[in-house]
């Protein structure tokens, strides 16, 4: 090999230039070769050692001596395969740190603060008096105890499953996973205690404005109160306990990583045990809170001389939901039976369990009726709104996308026109719809009805259900069977008009990703247009359908702007969805704690729906 410049600067491969130079981008190594040498072995050794060598030695012996000195000088935990993994992990997290900070400050912290605020009570008070689960009890009565119990059980189950998976890998792959238990759990407990520190410090900080009234409202007084609050004994104790545990977990983790063989390919089990620790800590804390609140409720009822049925309701309703889960499992497994008898027995067992579950869950309506009527009506209106908008807008969008995907004139113009309602300001377009659906006889829509000899309708001011109006009110159908009010139906039409263009554009992108060869093969096999759509288009479009359905359901559950603009007092609250009820509790009633509790309940509902959707999509969505 001709003499040349050998430069190695890290990365996975070294590259050779036209002049015999090897160049890479991480570890800085410069070696001018004076003769033949095993460049590949030397480069690999340096890359695995994590060294920074800069040598201009002209003899391989001098270079080897300097390499040995560098290897002995570098820390042992920074060398070898484990050291390389540590360096890569640190580099990755350094790039991700800004994203973590932004998500933590503007995503997780507001959510955590809302959860904290939901445990406080008081009118027009951000820092109210502690009330535990009192706000949740006002909203959904004893159902909150069942909910918190099952959330805690789910967290503990997740932690146990994570630990069991790590132990199984430990046994099957002969890894030493259990030594990561202590650092993972220490760091998890430290993180939980750091969150406790934040919620000890935050109320004290929020009380500072109330102390700065009158002449004391100066910058010097503000700084003095901030420093005084920071150095409160309870704040400092909470801070340093959390810091010590976090430091102990990190130090022990580095110690475990240092004791791992440098050339070992054993995975790092820190994150599984850390997440398991978070799950166990959160589940234990939630169980403790639920237990305390139930005991307090029984003590209060005993003083007032009334009886409570909390435990019986928890057992009864929980058993009903467990039977439903078992019935669902039997129903799903019935199709996998090889014999008709086995399938029939499983289906009959599933139906029997569903009937038993229904008997046990019959206690649920009584619990619901004891909660906040406005909240339950808001949830019912939200469900009506979701069921009345999502299927229709997705169906229309799919049809429009299939038509626009054909080679027709003005294709681009039609795409822009359909997309305009989505990009237009919601408040402005909702104001236009408010004029169109006005209850005045001379309103545009009522004028159109008059042309056909029909009576004018109240539209946005009509509280009667659409089914009740169709039947003429001859039957007492109740609030659920009466269907959504006409006012809510008018708002549904606005939602469909707004989002159908957005869904159409996304469907067009999904259709464009399907290879034309598949349609050609189907055509050769004799498949018609409908057969091609059913067996080619729909399966390959299932990821797009899943995304849009999930996006639409979450969006409709959180819908607020256009509903707030279109709602009328004459509709008697039939258009008030869950988001409107939360806003009214916050803005009109200034019950910040109660509004936060309702927001957390809505978040839980959305998360449950998302999990169910993901569960269904994991078996139905085809990703090619």
Secondary structure as UniProt FT lines:
FT   STRAND          5..8
FT   STRAND          15..16
FT   TURN            18..19
FT   STRAND          22..23
FT   STRAND          29..32
FT   HELIX           39..49
FT   HELIX           60..73
FT   HELIX           76..78
FT   HELIX           80..103
FT   HELIX           104..108
FT   HELIX           109..117
FT   TURN            118..119
FT   STRAND          120..121
FT   TURN            123..124
FT   STRAND          129..130
FT   TURN            132..133
FT   HELIX           134..140
FT   TURN            141..142
FT   HELIX           143..172
FT   TURN            173..174
FT   HELIX           177..180
FT   HELIX           181..206
FT   HELIX           208..211
FT   HELIX           214..216
FT   HELIX           219..230
FT   HELIX           233..259
FT   TURN            262..263
FT   HELIX           270..304
FT   HELIX           310..334
FT   TURN            335..336
FT   HELIX           340..361
FT   TURN            362..363
FT   HELIX           364..369
FT   HELIX           373..404
FT   TURN            409..410
FT   HELIX           411..423
FT   HELIX           426..436
FT   TURN            441..442
FT   HELIX           444..451
FT   TURN            452..453
FT   HELIX           459..461
FT   HELIX           466..470
FT   TURN            471..473
FT   HELIX           478..481
FT   HELIX           486..512
FT   HELIX           516..524
FT   TURN            525..526
FT   HELIX           529..532
FT   HELIX           533..537
FT   HELIX           538..557
FT   HELIX           561..566
FT   HELIX           569..571
FT   TURN            572..575
FT   HELIX           578..583
FT   HELIX           584..588
FT   HELIX           592..620
//
